[in-house]
Amino acid sequence: MRRGKETEWKKCPYCGKRENQIKVGRNPSGTQSCKCKECGKVYTIDPKHRAYPEEVRKQAMKTYFSGVSGRGVGKIYGMNKSNVMNWIKKEREK
């Protein structure tokens, strides 16, 4: 039974082959990495997408525009100040 499950997720996203897929360890976030022996590409089976929700972004920008510094906003919401500043730059470019 386990063999059937393994072949379901072992598919190269680049060339589409299911054969000759080998495990090559884990990436820094802890998800399994594989390598395709056919095309030589290394890929993550089920990548974790880490992003702040849109409502958190809007609230952080609203706090910044109300007079709190970028560093202060980062401390309030427990995030890096660079995130806040990048969101503000993108908003200004619009």
N, C-alpha and C positions, 0 to 999 in steps of 0.2 A: 504493500500500500504506500509506503513512504516513497518508493521509487517513482510512482506515478505523480506524486505531488512535486517532486524535485524537477521533473522534466517540464512541468507547467511553467515554472518561473525561470527556467534556464533557457532564455531565448535572447539572442544578441539583438539589441535595438538598432544596430547599424547595418548588419548584413541579413538578419532574420533567421540565421541558422540555429538549430537546437542541438546539434552534435558538437562535440569538442569544446564544451563550456566548462571551465575549471574555476574553483574558488581560489581567490588570491588574498584572502584576509578580510579585514574590516576597515572601513574608513573612519576618520576622526569622530563622526557622529554615532558610530556603532552599528551601522548597517552593513550587510554582506556585500563584498565586491567580487566580481567575476571577471574572467578574461576569456575572450573568444580566441581560440587557436586558429580559426579560419582567417579572420581579418586583423587580429592582434590588438583589438580595442579592449580597454578596461572600462567596465560600467558597474553601476550600483543597481542592485535588483529592485529595491523599493526605496527610493530616496526620500528623505524627510524634508519637507518644505517648511522652513521656519520663516514666518513673517508675522508681523504684528497685525491684528485686525484693523480694519479701516476706521472703526469708531475710536480706537485707541490713538491712531495717528491724528485724527481730527481733533480729539481732545487735547493732545500734546501740543499741536500747532496753535490751538485756541489759547492754551495756557501761555505759550510763548508770546503770542501777539498781545496778550493782556499785560505784559510787562515783566514776566519772569525770564531769567536768562536761560540759554540753552542748557547750561550745566545744571541749573536748578530744576528744569523740566526733566532732565535725565534722572536726577535724584528722586524726584516726586514719583515718577512712573517706573523706576528701577530699570532704566535702559541706558545705553551709551548716548552721550550728547551728540555724537556724530550722526546717529540715526535722525535725531530731531533736526539737526542742521541740514542734512541732505534732503529731508522732506520739505523744509522751508525753501531751499534752493529750487527744488522741482516746482513748488507752488508759485514762486516768483517768476519762473521761466514761462509759465502759462500766461 
